[in-house]
């Protein structure tokens, strides 16, 4: 039953996407500011992920050091 819903929704979404792309006209130009902003956001996400992993490793080392010191 859930598979049927997914298939039906997929067809509706596909039809909506096809009509929206045909209605939208593009000049073929790319705004460099949008690209730079996108790269900056990706870099920020990458930095955040790296900081999380680094903090987890540091916490793990602190826990192991305290256990070994006893």
PEBEL-V955248 format. One record per residue. N is the residue number from 0. RES is the residue in three letters. PSI is psi in degrees with one decimal (NA if undefined). OMEGA is omega in whole degrees, -180 to 180 (* if undefined). Layout:
BEGIN
n = {N | N}
res = {RES | RES}
psi = {PSI | PSI}
omega = {OMEGA | OMEGA}
END
This chain:
BEGIN
n = {0 | 1 | 2 | 3 | 4 | 5 | 6 | 7 | 8 | 9 | 10 | 11 | 12 | 13 | 14 | 15 | 16 | 17 | 18 | 19 | 20 | 21 | 22 | 23 | 24 | 25 | 26 | 27 | 28 | 29 | 30 | 31 | 32 | 33 | 34 | 35 | 36 | 37 | 38 | 39 | 40 | 41 | 42 | 43 | 44 | 45 | 46 | 47 | 48 | 49 | 50 | 51 | 52 | 53 | 54 | 55 | 56 | 57 | 58 | 59 | 60 | 61 | 62 | 63 | 64 | 65 | 66 | 67 | 68 | 69}
res = {UNK | UNK | UNK | UNK | UNK | UNK | UNK | UNK | UNK | UNK | UNK | UNK | UNK | UNK | UNK | UNK | UNK | UNK | UNK | UNK | UNK | UNK | UNK | UNK | UNK | UNK | UNK | UNK | UNK | UNK | UNK | UNK | UNK | UNK | UNK | UNK | UNK | UNK | UNK | UNK | UNK | UNK | UNK | UNK | UNK | UNK | UNK | UNK | UNK | UNK | UNK | UNK | UNK | UNK | UNK | UNK | UNK | UNK | UNK | UNK | UNK | UNK | UNK | UNK | UNK | UNK | UNK | UNK | UNK | UNK}
psi = {-42.1 | -31.1 | -38.5 | -40.6 | -40.5 | -43.1 | -43.1 | -45.8 | -37.2 | -38.6 | -40.4 | -41.8 | -39.5 | -43.2 | -39.9 | -40.1 | -40.3 | -40.0 | -36.4 | -33.2 | -34.3 | -29.4 | -27.6 | 125.7 | 138.9 | 144.2 | -11.3 | 1.0 | 151.2 | 130.9 | 117.9 | -30.3 | -37.8 | -40.5 | -42.8 | -40.7 | -39.6 | -41.4 | -40.0 | -41.8 | -42.2 | -39.8 | -40.7 | -41.6 | -40.9 | -43.5 | -40.3 | -43.5 | -43.1 | -40.1 | -37.9 | -46.6 | -40.1 | -43.6 | -35.9 | -40.3 | -42.7 | -43.3 | -41.3 | -43.5 | -39.6 | -42.8 | -45.0 | -41.0 | -40.9 | -35.6 | -41.9 | -24.9 | -20.1 | NA}
omega = {179 | 178 | 179 | -180 | -180 | -180 | -180 | 179 | 179 | 179 | 179 | 179 | 180 | 179 | 179 | 179 | -178 | -180 | -179 | 179 | -180 | 180 | -176 | 179 | -178 | 180 | -179 | 179 | 178 | 179 | -177 | 179 | 177 | 179 | 179 | 179 | 179 | 179 | 179 | 178 | 178 | 179 | 178 | 178 | 179 | 179 | 179 | 178 | 179 | 179 | 179 | 179 | 179 | 180 | 177 | 179 | 179 | 178 | 178 | 178 | 179 | -180 | 179 | 180 | 179 | 179 | -179 | -179 | -180 | *}
END
